[in-house]
Amino acid sequence: MRLVGIAILLGMADVLQAFAIMEKEDVFKKTPCPAFLMFDNAAYLADMSFELPCKCKPEEVTSVVWYFQKSMGSRQTKVLTDFDGTMFLDAGHIRVGSDMLKRFSIRMFSLIIFQAQVKDSGHYLCGTKAGDFFYGYDVDVQPSKAITVAFEDRSQHPQKDHTEEYFSMFTTFWDWTKCDRCGVRGEQRRIGLCYVKSAYLFPRYRTVPTDVVSCGSRSVPGRFQGIIRRRKPEVVIRSCLTPCVKTKGPEEGVLSISNLIAKIGQKPWLPKVPIQFHKQLLGSGLIIACPGARPEHAVAWDKDSTRLYRTSFLTGVNRSMRVFIDHGNHLHIRFAQLDDRGTYYCWREGQMVAGFRLSVGFRGHRKRTLDDPETRYAIKAILTSYVLITMVFVGIHISRCCCYVFRCTPMEYAQSLSPGG
């Protein structure tokens, strides 16, 4: 009976998938493509993944081709497809900062960009291999490095709106994330992106609401860009407290078996979450990512029993930080030390999901190469010191010469230049 039930469920899943495809096709039938190509504005934060659906296409088109242009009319156009519309990519194998041609996928006529970067901003067009365009997007990926941070617990507030003669700038905030921890004090984030309101936007861009686009949109006139680029995205952080969801305990039989395996009167030690072991060399750098987490998720980090709150460990809070959390929710350890040994626990959406057991060891004797980060750092430090010392040396001698010239009388100066002087 169980096998029959599983077969029925699988059959229902196939039916639902086919129904979804039919519904998708019906949407294309009901949505006519515009006679004049327009661009929908969409804004995201760097390191986020986003999806751009091809909202309209002719019924006879069975596969689409996506094109990318940095600016309108640019001759450098990237073709983002394998011309079959069947390119699939595993987001877990993508490296931050890699080329966009290695970070996209096409699924059900939609384009998916993984870990978007600022350089990915531009125009995305849905069309055919022959060059017929159906739908377009004006994508603005705003940087996360120079983001403005405000902590509500410290009575800090977001940036105020800025108004000029022909436009105004403001921040549009997303909803608060979930509390990143449960049962203890946690934190919430709220991401805000920069937007512009002006009556002088280029009319080829579709905006909702009217006359409002993101600050990096191509619809903003170039004469406004000088002031607009100064405003950065924002993130607001506040404390929160939420109870943990009670999980069902192990059954009686499992407990009895574990008690038999363990020593008499003792239970076997079981980790709260899956633990991954990692050995790091002393003085090297390490970046830890939370499994299954994205930049827009609520993620928290603990070291053993110590909470690594963003109010103290967020990047940018202190420039001399050696251990910090970036805006993509990664934990950074620069120049690993012996004190860094321990277990680092990762929380995702309010639940502890993984642990990393870190051990720090000494580096063995090996031959150095120019590719080593330590070698590059040492060469850079030596060259910088040499340049500074040379500048100080030259500056001292120039100042002494100047003092000698201005203090000497013309007669004394002439005598000093004469052979017997």
N, C-alpha and C positions, 0 to 999 in steps of 0.2 A: 504493500500500500504506500510505503514511503517513496519507493521508486516511481510509482505512478503519479504521486503528488508532485515530485520533482519534475517529472516530464511535463506535467500540466503547467507548472510555473514557468518552465523554460519556453513552452509554446506561447504562453501569454506574454512573456517578455518580447519574443519575436514579433508578435502581433502589435504590441505597443510601439516597438521601434518602427515597424512599417507604417503604423498610423501617424507617428511623429513625422516621418519623412513625407507622407502625403499631406499632413498639415502644413509642413514647410513649403511644399510646392503650391498649396492653395494660397499661402500668403503671397508668394511671388505673383500668382495670377491676379490677386486683388490689389496689389501695390504697383501701379504703373511707374515706370522710370521717368524722371523729369526730362523735358525736352532740352533744357539748358542745365548743364552739369553744375551742381552746387556742392559745397563742402560743409559738412557738419563739424562743429568745433567740439573737441574732447580733450580734457586735461588730466594728467596723471602725475604722480610723484616718481622720481627715478627709482629704479630697482623693482618696480611693480610690474606685474603681468596684466595685460588687458586684451580684450577681444573686440574686433571690429566686424560686425555682421554686414554682409552684402544684402541690403534690404530690398533690392529690386534687381531683376534680370529678365530677359525674354524667356518664354517657356521652352523654346527649343535649345537653349544653352544648358548643357549638362555639366560643365566644369568651368570654373572661373580662373582668371589670372589676376593677381594683385601686383600693382606697380607702386613704387615709392619715388617721390620727387622731393628734394630738399626745399625747393622754392618753385613758384609758378613759372612754367616755361623752361625749366632747367633741362639742359641736354643730357645731363647725367641721371639716368633713370635706372633704378634697380628692379629687376623682375623677381618677385617673391613667389615662385611656384616651380613645380616640376612639370608643369603643363598637363598634369593629370588631376590636380586638385586632391591628391591623396597623400601628401607629405605629412607624416606624423613624427613628432619629436618628443622625447622624454625630457621633461623639464628638470629632472633631477641630475642630468648629465651636462647641464649648461653652466659655463663659467661666467662670472660677472665681468662685463666689459668686452666680451667677445663680439665679433662682427654680427650684424643683424641677420645676415644670410644664414647664420648658424643658430639663430634664436627665434625662429618663427615656425608656425605650423598652420595648415589649412584644414579645417574640419567643417563639413556641411556648408561650404561656400564662405565660411567666416575665417578671418585672419586672426591668429593669436600670436602676440609678441611676448616673449618671456624676458623678464628682467630688463625692462626698457631702460635706455640711457638717454641723456639729453641730446646726443647726436641723432637719436631716432625721431626727433621732432621733424614734422614736415607733412606733405600731402600723401595720402594713401588712396589709390583708386582701384576699384573693382571693375574688371572688364574681361575681354577675351584676348586670345592670342593674336588676333588680327588688329588689336588696338582700339576696339570699341569700348567706351567707358560707360558704366551704368550708375555708379555711386561713388562718392568721394568723402574723405575725412580730412580735417585739419587738426592734426594731433600735436599737442603741446606737452612735452615731458619736462617738468620743472625740476631743477636740481635739488638734491637733499643734503649736499655738503654744507652750504651756507644757510641752512634753514634757521629760522628764528624760533627759539624755544621759550615758553612761558610756563612757570610752575604756579598753579593756583594756590597751593599750600603756602607759598611765600608771598601771596598777594600780588603776583605779577599778572599782567593783562596782555591780551593780544595787541597787535599794531592797530593804530587808529586809521580810519579811512583818510585818503589823501585826495584832495580836489584841486584840479587845475582849471584853466579857462575853457579848454575844449574836451576834457575828459576827467574821469575820477577813478581812483584805484581803491579796491577793497579786498577783503579776504572772505572766501566762502568755505565754511567748515563742514567736514563730513560728520557723521554721527560718532558718538563716543564708542570706543571699542569695549569689549567685555572686560571685566576685571581680570588682570593677568594671573592672579593667585586666588585661591579659595581657602577659607578657614583662618587666614592671617591677613594682615594689611597688604593690599596690593595697589596697583596703579592702573590708570586708564589714560589712553591717548586720544587726541582729537586732531586730525590732520586738516590743515587749511591751505587752499591754493589761491594764488593771486589772480584776480579778475579785473577787467577794465569795462567801464561804461562810457560810451561815446556815440555821438550821432555822426561821426566821420569815418566809420568803419567801411571797408570795401564791401560792396553789395553782393559779391559772389559767394559770400559765406553766410550759411544759415545759422542763426543764433536764437537760443531760447534761454531766458527771455530776450526780447528785442533789444538790440544795441548793446549786448553784454557778451564778452568773450574772455577767454583766459589771456593772461598778460603776454604769453609767448605766441599768440595766434598770428598767422600771416595776414589777417584782416586788419591789424593795427597799423596805421600809417607809420612810415619810418621816422618821421619827425618827432613822434611821441616816444620812440624806443629808448632814448637816452635817459629819461626820467623813470620810465616803467621798469627798466632792468635793475634799478636799485632796490626795488621791493622784492622780498624773498618769500617763499612759502613759510608756513608756520606750523608748529605743533604745540598743543597745550596738554599738560600732564597734571593729573590730580590723583589724590589717594582714594581708595575704595575698599570696601569690605563686603564679601559675599560668602554665604555658607557653601560647603562642599556637598555635592550630590552623593547621597548614600549609595554605595555599591553593594551588590549581593555578595555575601560571604561564601566561602567554599562549602560544599556539601559535607554531610557527616562522614561519608565513606572516605572522601579525600583526606579529611582531617585524621581519621583513624589510621590510614595507610602512612601518612607523613609522620605520625607519632611513632609508628612501629619502626620506620626507617631510622629516625633520630635516636639519640641516646635516651635512656630511661629518664623521664622527668624533664626532658628538654625538647624543644621544637627546632626543626632545621631553620637556618637563616635564609630568608627569601627577600630579595631586593624589592623595593616598592615599585620600581620601574625597570625596564631593561637597561643594563649597564654596558657601556662600551669602554674598553681599556685602550689607553693611548700613552705612548712614551715620547717625551719631548726632550730635545737636547738643551742643555743649559745655555742661555743667551740667545736662543732663536725665537722667532715669532710664531704665533698660533692664532687661527681664527676658527671658532666653533659655531656651527649653525644648528638650529633646533630642527629636528626631523619633521618634515611636513609643514613647516611654518612659512608664511609669506610676509612681506613687509607690512601689509595691512592688518595682519593678525595681532592679537594681544599676546606678547611673549615676555616671559620673565626668566631671570637667572638667579640661582643660589649657589653658593660655595659651601658645601657641608650644611651647617645650620645658619650661615650668614646670608642675609638677603642683600642682593646687589640691586638696590633701587636706582632708578634713573635719576633721581634728584642728586645722587652723588657719583654715578658711574656713566651717565650719558655723555657721548662724545661732544666736546666743546665746552663742557662745564668747567674743566680745568685743562689747560693746554699741556701740562706736564703729566697727564694721566698715562700710566703704563697698562692698566687694565680698564677697559671701557666697553660700552655697548653702542653700536652705531644705529642709525635710523632704519637699517634693514633688519634689525633684531639679531645681529651677529655679535658674539662675544669675542673681543680682541684681547690677546695677551702679548705684549711687546717685551722682548728680551726676558724670556722665561727665567724665573729664579726658583730656588729650592722651596721658598714659601708658597709657591703656586701649586704645590702638590695637594691633591685632594679630589673630592668628587663634586663635579659641577652638575646641578640639576636644572632641567629645562622645563618651564611651564608654557603650555600653549592653550589659549582660550580658556584659562582658568583651571586647567588640569595638568598635573605633573606627568610628562610623557616619556622622558628619557634622562639618563645620567651618563656622565663622562668621567671615568676614573683616570686622572692625569698623574703621571709620574715624571719627574724631571731628573735626568741623568747627565753625567759629564761626557763631554765629547772626546772620542778617542783620537789618537794621532793619525792625521791624514794630510795629504798634500793639498795645499790651497790652490784654488783656481780663480780666475777673474769673474766667473759666474756666481761665486758665493756672495750672498748679501753682506756678510761681515767684511769680506775683502773690499767690496765696493764702498762700504761705509768708511773703512779705514783710509782708502785712497782719497775719498772725498774730504775727510777730515784733515788729512795731511796737506792736500792742495789748498784747502781753504786757509789753514794756518799759515802756510807759506806765503800766500797772497797777502794776508793781513800783515804779516811781519814785514814783507817787502814794502807795502804801502806806508807803514809806520816809519821804516828806515828812510825811504825817499822823502817823506813829509818832514822828518826832523832835519835832514840836510838842506832841503829847500828853505825851511824857516830860518836856519842858521845863516844861509847865504843872504836871505832878504834882510835879516837883522844887521849883518855886516855891511851891506851896501847902504842901508839908510842911516846907519850910525856914523859911518866914515865921512869926513869932509872931502870935497873934490880934490884938495891937494894930497891928502893922505891916500885917497883911492888911486891917484896917479902915481904916487910913489910906490904903492904896493904893486902896481902893474909894471914899473920900470925894472930893468935887470938887476940893479943894485938895491931895489927897494925891499 
